[in-house]
Amino acid sequence: MPAGSQPLLQVEDLVREYRLPRESLFAPPSRFRAVNGVSFSVEQGKSFGIVGESGCGKSTLARTVMGLEQPVSGRVLLEGRDISRLPARELRSLRRKFQMVFQDPYGSLDPRLKVERIVAEPLEVLLPNVSRSERRARVEETLNSVGLKPSDADRYPHEFSGGQRQRVAIARALITEPSLIVADEPVSALDVSVQAQVLNLIMDLQTRRGLTFLFISHDLSVVRHITDEVAVMYEGEILETGPTHRVFSDPQHSYTKSLISAVPYPDPRRSRRLRRAARPAGAR
Amino acid sequence: MALLSIENLCVELEGPEGTYRLLDEVNLLLNKGQCLGLVGESGCGKSMTALAIMGLLPQGMRAHGSILVDGEDLLRAEEERLCQLRGRKMAMVFQEPMTALNPVVPIGRQVGEGLRLHLGLTRHESETRATQSLARVGLPVERFPLGLFPHQLSGGQRQRVVIAMALACGPDILVADEPTTALDVTVQAQILDLLAEIIDEFDMGLVLITHDLGVVAETTDTMAVMYAGRVVEDGPTDEVFRRMAHPYTRGLFAAMPSHSSDGAATRTPLSTIPGRVPDALSRPAGCPFVTRCGFATDVCHQSVPQMEALGHRHGAACFNIARGEVDQ
């Protein structure tokens, strides 16, 4: 990190616990540490990936960074301000600065609202003084920047395909002009060709607007392609972190190695799954 | 003789706005001990093909052509006969192990259900066979008693139970519809290893439906690329990957984030396939891929390309195979 510059997002020793059901009337209920002492920092304009298998705590981490969950201990600093201890009102006004994109483009958009309302909703809450015409103008401009048509503002979510819905979700996150976007598995519900379109959009926004991304995914090739730095999580802890190309080309931790080697490689000549027979392939 | 042979399979649905042709002249072939991969985007007819093989097409759909299993045409079989065949001849592994299992029935009973139904085994006998079946998929009874419920198992273990259910009656054909899509990569590798072992061990045929070209490359012997209800390219997996004759196959491959990049701050744009799969009513007149294809010429707009042999058992349905390959 260059001297004097402050990372946009700093996470320090973050711990998030969940209470498990009480097993005995007399013993205190046991606790499950979903996030166990996680620290990392992301600089302005960079994209930081978090990979790990389901249940490793990566989504809990994302939600805690967003202030949607309260940490037991540790701090989340956005531009130097600790957002994990802010009163609800201040946190809300600060939300302009950081927005989230969720995994499921079908579940995250209200089916009864038009796209204009969906995309403008953060504005209504965060900047209530914006006039109606200006709001419409900003919605159209934002839709344009994610590759949708301004006229799409008058349509309902069911009229869009999965990839277009995820563009609407990204537009909703962009409308307050945030500096940080937390994306939790934003492309895992999409087909590979549509996934490529959405990933290109994310990379484009990053270059064009200098946006900072915290990108959560279980898909290692996606993370490898679009992030600058990556952290590998396992059972609530970060096992390995560093520049993406180094972690992937020279993994240090045995867990990282096993994760990377489990990714199926699209070349039949390099198949690891040796079948019993090298018998001739089926006759037609 | 082929274990499974699908010839000119068409599936149609009568809708308010006309006839939807969901599958259009699909031809597929599967031999014993082989794995056939079906790939394509959602909506291209992969799952519909799987349902047709199982004789589980939804009400109101008309199918013609033929689906021959050991010489018997499933499309001409009565429902009663299909009930006998399902589970015994062909069995299915579904995508979501969470929803494919009944949450309030112990796993032993779920695996044993088919045995009692098809083979008329007693409860005791079916329990013995269920134990064997579960042990085969890596769930030994000592650690995983038959009385466990699905919620007590992890996602990978549940998928193993679903596979044990499918295997219980010793079917000849296993149809697996996205069996690992809901699973983590490490678990995915284990499940694919298991499926490969099983088809080798029991000399079964596996139809593996997936959208992941990596999975296809590593697991299958032959593959078919489907688009808008048609097979657009098929052949031995290594041959298809080597040539990628159809522009759609190449497009799918190019859209994947690169595995081989040395990583040095890549962030290069991925190539995409513009647009999306046309739905069954708005398919173009000529080649179904014409609206998204970079090589389309006049002839592509006018007539539908037929499957053309390119090599040993390798074929593609495209007018511009040579042109596309030169550009590569």
Interface residues (C-beta under 8 A of the other chain):
Chain A: E53 S54 S161 G163 D191 V192 S193 V194 Q195 A196 Q197 L199 N200 M203 D204 H218 L220 S221 V222 R224 H225 I226 D228 T244 H245 R246 F248 S249 S258 L259 A262 V263 P264 Y265 P266 D267 P268 R269 R270 S271 R272 R273 R275 R276 A277 R279 A281 G282 A283 R284
Chain B: A2 L29 L30 N31 G33 Q34 C35 L36 E41 S42 G155 D184 V185 T186 V187 Q188 A189 L192 D193 A196 D200 H211 D212 L213 G214 V215 V216 A217 E218 T219 D221 T222 P236 T237 D238 F241 G251 L252 F253 A255 M256 P257 S258 H259 S261 D262 G263 A264 A265 T266 R267 P269 L270 S271 T272 I273 R276 R313
